[in-house]
Amino acid sequence: MPTPSRFAQPKLLLSSIAIAVLTLLNQACAQQADAAMARVDVTGSSIKRLASENALPLTTIKAEELASRGLTTMSEVATSLTAGATNEPVGGGGGGTMINMRGLNTNRTLVLLNGRRLANEAIGDSAINVDVIPMSAIERVEVLRDGASAIYGTDAIAGVVNFITKRAISGTSISASVVAPERSGGGGQRRLSLTTGTGDLAKDGWNIYAAFDTQKRSALMQRDRPNISDPDDIARLGGTAFTSNTSGSSSSPANYTVYANGKPASVTGNPYFGAGCVAPYPGQYTVPSAKPSGAGSKTCVLDPNLYPQLLAENKQTTFLTKDSLRHGDGNMLTVELLSSESYIDALNPRQPFGAQTDYDKLNPGLRKPLMITKKRQWYPGGAGGVPAVAGLNGADLALTWSLDELGPAITDDRQNSHRLVLTEEGQFKGWDYKAGFNYAYSKRSVSFLSGYARTPELYKGVADGVLNPFGQQDQAGKAYLDSISADGLVNRRAEVHYYGPDLTMNRELMPLAGGALALAVGADLHRETYRDASGDIGDAVVYKVSGTPNRYPHGARTVLGTYLELDAPFTKQLNVNLAVRADRFSDFGTTVNPKASVRYEPSKALMLRATASTGFRAPTLPELYGTPQTRAPSTSKLDDPVLCPSATPGISGTGTLTTDPKYAGLNLDAAKVCGSTLTVLTGANPGLEPEKSKTFTAGIVIEPVKNLVASLDFWNVDMKGTIAQISEDTIFGDVNKYNRLFVRNADGTLAYITKTRLNMGGLRTRGIDASLNSTLPTATMGRFGLSFDGTYVNKYEGQNEEGGDWIDSVGQPGALSTGATSANTYVFKWKHNLRLSWSNGGFGTQLTQSYTSSYIDTNALPSQKPGQPFYNEIEPYILYNLTANYAWNKQLKFTFGVNNLLDVDPPLSNQRLSSRVVFAQNIAKPIGRAYNVRVNYAF
């Protein structure tokens, strides 16, 4: 169970840490058994204290509780926090699992390991991927749910999650677990952990231990979960379900369009259409188009069940070693080394080649024609044996071809993270001190794992007659494909270095009525460097390219922080804590951020607490110095509001070509300015300013009867200058308001629409955290327990510009703080976990209910408005997990569990209708009911 608050000898002292239900009760029992508790480091303070002497809203979850809940990965721990809006990576997402507290985004949530920072995930360089933390070494997780800028750094606006490892380990323990979905197809997990250590700090004065974790999840294809990709459901949500009554695009064998006099005609086809699109391949990749006539008829259509992937294969391996040595008069020297590697291998449809338009440097998705002429042996009816097609008469053919015979295109997204920490702590002339040096390094590389070829060389191979676009390759074709393969090449590589020393000192100054007045002072100096490199291979492959080819952005920052904290227990009932931190940024100057907290305990059964603080988040290095500003195609088809005005500019294709005489000489083409892809300016913005915030919390903790503890905490966060990327939907929803974002040439034509990150307006959110914990120990029937923690969000309002309208996003998508309003983050009105437990002797069981309230779906299409047929609202989502633990003896322990006990399907959503992957990825997994077994043996 989570670490509880302190109950003194006969007097009850409720801890500020006790905001979380489970936090209170376990330690309560421990303290009744041992009243003399040592003072320890508590997240949110630099002063060593009893955990209960803290006024901060802090939740502590011990490792034993994580195991009893059946949580086996850091991703599961992160997503279980009710104060978060954290999602596990699904599909091909390679960034990993990052914690998003209060919906304020991962770059405003500070993640620590043993009170110190790790290096951020390298490509975004804004947040920690918690998958790099070894589960087997964790002793507890402390979650501080208010701002902590005054202690840890100015960016801790949303809160702090501190993963704390075991101080020492003696002996060896090995653990193996399996998560097996009930339905076949994939999504299973396997995990192996090993910890071993020797030495006793108390007796020998030293300890050394190591912890090793490795886990792997298998891929899950959409075809293995037809229950969440039913065509009728897709149509009901407003999407376009697959139908063969459509034009074939890139396929294998290739489709063709007849060219006459250098221009495409309306005659299309495929040499194997008459044979049902079955070509001489190891498998069939396409089905015949049912389009009756016109362009696109008599072609082959990619089988929609072939490639879509719900969960990518991924793996994480972590290693931690910690060496501790006592020396001198109670001093301790610690060396800690962390090393990890993780990857996600995302499967994509085969790389497509060919189209009917020329290359466009603003739109790399458009390709020049891939041509074959009658001179080549692979021309239909030629010497290569490709079936003849009546009526071709030797015309040039433009092809659309995918090399499905070589299998899917798979990218490898790999992260490596390392950290070395040296710590010396002890006492000197009445001061407790802790000094350390932290060096952390993170690298992320994205590679073409398999199925990729260089586009220009492939065009040449078809033009020269070496490659057969209509069937299997001969030996010369196979050799040529091997020679132009991009498999194994790194497309993008990013690195982050974080290093510097830190020092904290604290001591008691004088006695007060409630205890000693304590002072802490500290300083830390760190430098962070960021480098991102995308080579020229992306220009040749032109498919699933991460980053912008031939771009090598980089940046660096040095920050010096000094801080002071004063803890004053004026009486046994009243404690006041004051802290202030000054940070000097090499690129943004100096900022000072104070924090005040108070704890008042008027009776044994009641404690009141409150905190107030400020925060300051400098733009991340990629936000400032990342990919240079680049003109790119818009993500949607749009009407130019000047050259193709519309009464409803937010609905593409409703405009008409302007008749304004001043544009008469431009020879405007409606196809290019109406319902067309426009040009946008994206990339980093060196002109960004920092964000500023104010956070306030106030709470109450009560124990009305023995073994029943409850808490309520109100929180409020106000931010100014929020950094975000405005969406195209927002811009075109009010083109007059955002007219400044349209940059035009001298003749009035559109140069680009500004979509770089900007300092927008503000953000303000508030809500209540609630918790309840009750236990009922019995003499013969064991111990019964009930615990509950939930978060209610009353308001989540953002501004698209300073002084603009406040837009509430509670229970709906498009939250401004995500960093890109087009990337949907959902802030739920209510989210809770309810747990019922029972234990007796060596046996224990726990039933957990996870609840997420209803919310409005993405509804991005014009047809998806309230009251219209395709408008969708996600119903409340409830999951039950059941776990049972049995200790055979002191050495051997078993855990059995059922995840998604009732086998509830994930809610259907219109988040990704275009790809026909339609489950609500932000709250659910597509796996279904799964069984997990864990065995732990201690030597």
Summary of the structure (lengths in Angstrom):
residues: 939
radius of gyration: 30.4
end to end distance: 24.3
largest distance: 102.4
contacts: 3367
relative contact order: 0.12
helix: 12%
strand: 45%
